Amino acid sequence: MLKKEKVPKGYVPILIGKEKEKERVLVHTKLLKHPCFLVLLELAVQEFGYDQKGILQIPCEVEQFMLVSAALKKGNS
Protein backbone atom coordinates (compact mmCIF):
# COMPACT_ATOMS: atom_id res chain seq x y z
CA MET A 1 0.00 0.00 0.00
CA LEU A 2 1.27 3.46 -0.84
CA LYS A 3 1.79 5.73 2.12
CA LYS A 4 0.06 9.08 2.21
CA GLU A 5 2.33 12.10 2.39
CA LYS A 6 1.46 15.77 2.51
CA VAL A 7 1.43 17.23 -0.98
CA PRO A 8 3.15 20.62 -1.33
CA LYS A 9 1.09 23.53 -2.64
CA GLY A 10 1.11 23.67 -6.44
CA TYR A 11 1.69 19.93 -6.91
CA VAL A 12 -0.57 17.00 -7.77
CA PRO A 13 0.14 13.40 -6.77
CA ILE A 14 -0.03 10.98 -9.70
CA LEU A 15 0.34 7.22 -9.79
CA ILE A 16 2.49 6.24 -12.76
CA GLY A 17 2.91 2.76 -14.16
CA LYS A 18 1.39 -0.29 -15.72
CA GLU A 19 0.31 -3.49 -14.03
CA LYS A 20 2.32 -4.06 -10.84
CA GLU A 21 5.05 -1.47 -11.43
CA LYS A 22 3.55 1.70 -9.92
CA GLU A 23 5.26 4.78 -8.56
CA ARG A 24 3.72 7.80 -6.87
CA VAL A 25 5.15 11.08 -8.13
CA LEU A 26 4.40 14.73 -7.50
CA VAL A 27 3.87 16.85 -10.60
CA HIS A 28 3.77 20.64 -10.58
CA THR A 29 0.45 21.95 -11.82
CA LYS A 30 2.19 24.06 -14.50
CA LEU A 31 3.29 20.86 -16.26
CA LEU A 32 -0.31 19.63 -16.55
CA LYS A 33 -0.96 22.14 -19.37
CA HIS A 34 2.02 21.05 -21.48
CA PRO A 35 1.05 19.26 -24.74
CA CYS A 36 3.21 16.22 -23.89
CA PHE A 37 1.51 15.88 -20.55
CA LEU A 38 -1.92 16.27 -22.14
CA VAL A 39 -1.14 13.18 -24.23
CA LEU A 40 -0.44 11.25 -21.01
CA LEU A 41 -3.70 12.48 -19.53
CA GLU A 42 -5.54 11.31 -22.65
CA LEU A 43 -3.97 7.85 -22.15
CA ALA A 44 -5.40 7.87 -18.64
CA VAL A 45 -8.86 8.73 -19.98
CA GLN A 46 -8.69 5.93 -22.55
CA GLU A 47 -7.60 3.40 -19.93
CA PHE A 48 -9.66 4.45 -16.90
CA GLY A 49 -12.29 6.93 -18.11
CA TYR A 50 -13.16 10.23 -16.47
CA ASP A 51 -14.43 8.70 -13.23
CA GLN A 52 -11.14 7.74 -11.57
CA LYS A 53 -11.47 7.62 -7.81
CA GLY A 54 -8.60 8.73 -5.59
CA ILE A 55 -5.17 9.48 -6.98
CA LEU A 56 -4.88 10.13 -10.72
CA GLN A 57 -3.32 7.17 -12.53
CA ILE A 58 -1.41 7.35 -15.81
CA PRO A 59 -0.75 4.06 -17.64
CA CYS A 60 2.80 4.78 -18.73
CA GLU A 61 6.09 3.02 -18.04
CA VAL A 62 7.71 4.70 -15.04
CA GLU A 63 11.05 5.14 -16.83
CA GLN A 64 9.40 6.77 -19.85
CA PHE A 65 7.43 9.12 -17.61
CA MET A 66 10.57 10.15 -15.73
CA LEU A 67 12.35 10.95 -19.01
CA VAL A 68 9.44 13.05 -20.29
CA SER A 69 9.02 14.76 -16.93
CA ALA A 70 12.73 15.63 -16.70
CA ALA A 71 12.71 17.06 -20.24
CA LEU A 72 9.64 19.18 -19.47
CA LYS A 73 11.15 20.48 -16.23
CA LYS A 74 14.42 21.30 -18.00
CA GLY A 75 12.52 23.17 -20.70
CA ASN A 76 10.62 25.21 -18.10
CA SER A 77 13.70 26.29 -16.13
C-alpha positions in Angstrom: 0.0 0.0 0.0 1.3 3.5 -0.8 1.8 5.7 2.1 0.1 9.1 2.2 2.3 12.1 2.4 1.5 15.8 2.5 1.4 17.2 -1.0 3.2 20.6 -1.3 1.1 23.5 -2.6 1.1 23.7 -6.4 1.7 19.9 -6.9 -0.6 17.0 -7.8 0.1 13.4 -6.8 0.0 11.0 -9.7 0.3 7.2 -9.8 2.5 6.2 -12.8 2.9 2.8 -14.2 1.4 -0.3 -15.7 0.3 -3.5 -14.0 2.3 -4.1 -10.8 5.1 -1.5 -11.4 3.5 1.7 -9.9 5.3 4.8 -8.6 3.7 7.8 -6.9 5.2 11.1 -8.1 4.4 14.7 -7.5 3.9 16.9 -10.6 3.8 20.6 -10.6 0.4 21.9 -11.8 2.2 24.1 -14.5 3.3 20.9 -16.3 -0.3 19.6 -16.5 -1.0 22.1 -19.4 2.0 21.1 -21.5 1.0 19.3 -24.7 3.2 16.2 -23.9 1.5 15.9 -20.5 -1.9 16.3 -22.1 -1.1 13.2 -24.2 -0.4 11.3 -21.0 -3.7 12.5 -19.5 -5.5 11.3 -22.6 -4.0 7.9 -22.2 -5.4 7.9 -18.6 -8.9 8.7 -20.0 -8.7 5.9 -22.6 -7.6 3.4 -19.9 -9.7 4.5 -16.9 -12.3 6.9 -18.1 -13.2 10.2 -16.5 -14.4 8.7 -13.2 -11.1 7.7 -11.6 -11.5 7.6 -7.8 -8.6 8.7 -5.6 -5.2 9.5 -7.0 -4.9 10.1 -10.7 -3.3 7.2 -12.5 -1.4 7.3 -15.8 -0.8 4.1 -17.6 2.8 4.8 -18.7 6.1 3.0 -18.0 7.7 4.7 -15.0 11.1 5.1 -16.8 9.4 6.8 -19.8 7.4 9.1 -17.6 10.6 10.1 -15.7 12.4 11.0 -19.0 9.4 13.1 -20.3 9.0 14.8 -16.9 12.7 15.6 -16.7 12.7 17.1 -20.2 9.6 19.2 -19.5 11.2 20.5 -16.2 14.4 21.3 -18.0 12.5 23.2 -20.7 10.6 25.2 -18.1 13.7 26.3 -16.1 
